[in-house]
Each structure stands twice: as structure tokens, then as C-alpha cells.
Amino acid sequence: MSDWLAGPRTELAADRILDGVRSLFRARGLAGVSGVGMAEVAAAAGCSRATLYRYFPNRQALFVAFADREAQRVVARVWRERGAVADPAALLDTLIAVLAAVRGTEYLAVWFEPVNAGVVAQLADSSDAVELLARNFVASLRPDLEPAAARRLGRWLVRSVVSLLTMPAEPDEERELLRAFVIPFLESPRIPV
């Protein structure tokens, strides 16, 4: 393990660790999130625990980094497939596509099983990258909003999506919930700051 961080591989160390986390979540299923320990992550990544702690001081930081990376990947994939969001119908379809992308990715879907709800709730409120993604999404839809309003609306959007992922409904009901409650907020001319 002594050459693990040697040369150009230094830049890839955090990604390699996060890839190890992903493989553990795939292998462990429902117990994947709350049951993964730092020693297991180090072993899966092929590094020492000291190296792991050098990049991620605790499990919370590791999970936040994993959630950040994977949220960015899901959103980028949906945006690539769907293109720009120009109207309410496209926005609704994009939100549905984000839900489907998370649910269709086995190592992400496990996060939203009831046994892992506490971990997800904690991460949804502590991930700067997820918040930034949501804020930028809202700002792209609503360039008229002040940054504070876009941030607040983005945080509300994250909570809404996490809620649907954690407590899913039938597809038609989810579509209707998004159409009736999320879309109007995203389009509302008055966003409280």
C-alpha cells in the first residue's frame, strides 16, 4: 500500500476511496449505508485507514462527499439526456427523471430505504454540493431571484425530492404531487427569503 498515493495517482485518491464506498453499498444492500465502517472502506479502496482519514476525517464527511459526487453525476446525466428546462411540463418531466435516475441506480436507491432514512435526512441538510446543485438549478430556472431566495428555494426542492425518494408513492401520485406543490413554488413570483 505504500505507493497508493504516489505520482499522478495523488489527485485520484478521494475518487478511489469514494469508488470503494460505492462498491460496499452495492455489495451490502440494505445495510450498505448505516452498516459501512471506515475500516471496510479503507480495505475496499485498497488504502490504509490513515490514508482514508487524511481525506475524510469521519464517516459523516465520507458520506457527504459520496452524496455530493453522486448527486452531481445523476444531475449531469439527467441534464445530458433531457437538455434545458424551458417550461413547466419539461420541468416536471425533469424532476421525474431525477427520481427515476436515483431509484434506478442500485447503490443510490439503497440510501432511501427506511432503514437508512436517518442517515439520508442528516446528509440532505449537510451537503454543500447538493445545495449548490439545487440552488444553481433554481437560479437557471429563475434568473430573476435574488441569490438568497434561490438558495432557500433550492433547499426546499432538495427536501421535497428526498421526501419522495424516502417515502415513494405510485408514479401518477408522485407526478401529481410535484405538479401541484413543487412546480408552483418553483414558478412563484414571490419567494420568501
C-alpha positions as CSV (number, residue, x, y, z in Angstrom):
1,M,0.0,0.0,0.0
2,S,3.0,2.3,0.2
3,D,2.6,3.6,-3.4
4,W,-1.1,4.2,-3.1
5,L,-0.7,8.0,-3.2
6,A,2.5,8.1,-5.4
7,G,2.8,10.2,-8.5
8,P,-0.2,11.2,-10.6
9,R,-2.5,9.0,-8.6
10,T,-2.5,11.5,-5.8
11,E,-5.2,13.5,-7.5
12,L,-7.4,10.5,-7.8
13,A,-7.2,9.3,-4.2
14,A,-10.5,10.7,-3.0
15,D,-12.3,9.3,-6.0
16,R,-10.8,5.9,-5.5
17,I,-12.0,6.0,-1.9
18,L,-15.5,7.0,-3.0
19,D,-15.4,4.2,-5.6
20,G,-14.7,1.8,-2.7
21,V,-17.7,3.2,-0.8
22,R,-19.9,2.7,-3.9
23,S,-18.8,-1.0,-4.2
24,L,-19.6,-1.5,-0.5
25,F,-23.1,-0.1,-0.9
26,R,-23.6,-2.4,-3.9
27,A,-22.4,-5.4,-2.0
28,R,-24.1,-4.8,1.3
29,G,-27.6,-3.9,0.1
30,L,-30.0,-2.5,2.7
31,A,-27.3,-2.4,5.4
32,G,-25.0,-0.7,2.9
33,V,-25.3,2.8,4.3
34,S,-25.5,2.6,8.0
35,G,-23.5,-0.6,8.2
36,V,-20.4,0.6,6.4
37,G,-17.4,1.3,8.6
38,M,-14.2,3.2,7.9
39,A,-12.0,0.1,8.1
40,E,-14.2,-1.6,5.4
41,V,-13.9,1.5,3.2
42,A,-10.1,1.5,3.5
43,A,-10.0,-2.1,2.6
44,A,-12.4,-1.7,-0.4
45,A,-10.4,1.3,-1.6
46,G,-7.1,-0.5,-1.2
47,C,-5.6,2.1,1.2
48,S,-4.7,2.3,4.8
49,R,-7.0,3.7,7.4
50,A,-4.6,6.6,7.9
51,T,-4.9,7.5,4.2
52,L,-8.7,7.3,4.4
53,Y,-8.7,9.6,7.4
54,R,-6.4,12.0,5.7
55,Y,-9.0,12.6,3.1
56,F,-12.2,12.1,5.2
57,P,-11.9,12.8,8.9
58,N,-15.0,10.8,9.8
59,R,-17.8,8.7,8.3
60,Q,-20.1,11.8,8.0
61,A,-17.6,13.6,5.9
62,L,-17.1,10.5,3.8
63,F,-20.8,10.1,3.2
64,V,-21.3,13.8,2.4
65,A,-18.5,13.6,-0.2
66,F,-20.1,10.5,-1.7
67,A,-23.6,12.1,-1.8
68,D,-22.1,15.2,-3.3
69,R,-20.3,13.3,-6.1
70,E,-23.2,11.0,-6.9
71,A,-25.8,13.9,-6.9
72,Q,-23.6,15.8,-9.3
73,R,-23.4,12.7,-11.6
74,V,-27.1,12.0,-11.5
75,V,-28.0,15.6,-12.3
76,A,-25.4,15.8,-15.1
77,R,-26.7,12.6,-16.6
78,V,-30.3,13.8,-16.5
79,W,-29.4,17.2,-17.9
80,R,-27.4,15.5,-20.7
81,E,-30.3,13.3,-21.6
82,R,-33.1,15.9,-21.2
83,G,-31.4,19.2,-22.2
84,A,-32.5,22.6,-20.9
85,V,-35.7,23.0,-18.9
86,A,-37.8,25.7,-20.6
87,D,-41.4,25.2,-19.4
88,P,-43.4,23.7,-16.6
89,A,-44.1,20.4,-18.4
90,A,-40.4,19.9,-19.1
91,L,-39.5,20.8,-15.5
92,L,-42.0,18.3,-14.2
93,D,-40.5,15.6,-16.5
94,T,-37.0,16.5,-15.4
95,L,-37.9,16.1,-11.7
96,I,-39.5,12.8,-12.5
97,A,-36.3,11.8,-14.4
98,V,-34.1,12.7,-11.4
99,L,-36.3,10.5,-9.2
100,A,-36.1,7.6,-11.7
101,A,-32.3,8.0,-12.1
102,V,-31.7,7.8,-8.3
103,R,-34.1,4.8,-8.0
104,G,-32.6,3.1,-11.0
105,T,-29.0,3.3,-9.6
106,E,-28.7,0.4,-7.1
107,Y,-26.1,1.9,-4.9
108,L,-28.1,5.2,-4.6
109,A,-31.5,3.6,-4.2
110,V,-30.3,1.8,-1.0
111,W,-29.9,5.2,0.6
112,F,-33.6,5.8,0.5
113,E,-34.7,2.5,2.1
114,P,-36.4,3.1,5.5
115,V,-33.5,1.6,7.4
116,N,-31.3,4.4,6.1
117,A,-33.7,7.3,6.5
118,G,-31.8,8.9,9.4
119,V,-28.5,9.0,7.5
120,V,-30.2,10.5,4.4
121,A,-32.0,13.2,6.4
122,Q,-28.8,14.2,8.0
123,L,-26.9,14.3,4.7
124,A,-29.7,16.2,2.9
125,D,-29.1,19.1,5.3
126,S,-25.3,19.0,5.3
127,S,-24.2,18.6,1.7
128,D,-22.9,21.9,0.3
129,A,-22.6,20.4,-3.2
130,V,-26.2,19.1,-3.3
131,E,-27.3,22.5,-2.0
132,L,-25.2,24.2,-4.7
133,L,-26.7,22.0,-7.4
134,A,-30.2,22.8,-6.3
135,R,-29.5,26.5,-6.0
136,N,-27.9,26.6,-9.5
137,F,-30.9,24.6,-10.9
138,V,-33.3,27.1,-9.3
139,A,-31.3,30.1,-10.5
140,S,-31.2,28.7,-14.1
141,L,-35.0,28.5,-14.0
142,R,-35.5,31.7,-12.2
143,P,-32.7,34.3,-13.0
144,D,-35.0,36.9,-11.5
145,L,-34.5,35.6,-8.0
146,E,-32.0,37.1,-5.5
147,P,-29.3,34.6,-4.5
148,A,-30.8,34.1,-1.0
149,A,-34.2,33.3,-2.5
150,A,-32.7,30.8,-5.0
151,R,-30.7,29.2,-2.1
152,R,-33.8,28.9,0.0
153,L,-35.9,27.5,-2.8
154,G,-33.1,25.1,-3.7
155,R,-33.0,23.8,-0.1
156,W,-36.8,23.3,-0.2
157,L,-36.5,21.4,-3.6
158,V,-33.9,19.1,-2.1
159,R,-36.1,18.3,0.9
160,S,-39.1,17.7,-1.5
161,V,-37.1,15.3,-3.7
162,V,-35.6,13.5,-0.7
163,S,-39.0,13.1,0.8
164,L,-40.4,11.5,-2.4
165,L,-37.3,9.2,-2.6
166,T,-37.7,8.2,1.1
167,M,-41.5,7.8,1.0
168,P,-42.3,6.9,-2.5
169,A,-45.9,7.0,-3.9
170,E,-47.3,5.5,-7.1
171,P,-45.9,7.2,-10.2
172,D,-49.1,9.0,-11.0
173,E,-49.5,10.3,-7.5
174,E,-45.8,11.5,-7.4
175,R,-46.3,13.3,-10.7
176,E,-49.4,15.0,-9.3
177,L,-47.7,15.9,-6.0
178,L,-44.8,17.5,-8.0
179,R,-47.2,19.2,-10.4
180,A,-49.5,20.6,-7.6
181,F,-46.9,21.5,-4.9
182,V,-43.4,21.7,-6.3
183,I,-43.8,23.3,-9.7
184,P,-46.0,26.2,-8.4
185,F,-43.3,27.1,-5.8
186,L,-40.6,26.9,-8.5
187,E,-42.6,29.3,-10.7
188,S,-44.0,31.6,-8.0
189,P,-43.2,35.3,-8.4
190,R,-42.9,35.6,-4.6
191,I,-40.3,33.5,-2.8
192,P,-39.9,34.3,0.9
193,V,-36.3,35.0,1.9
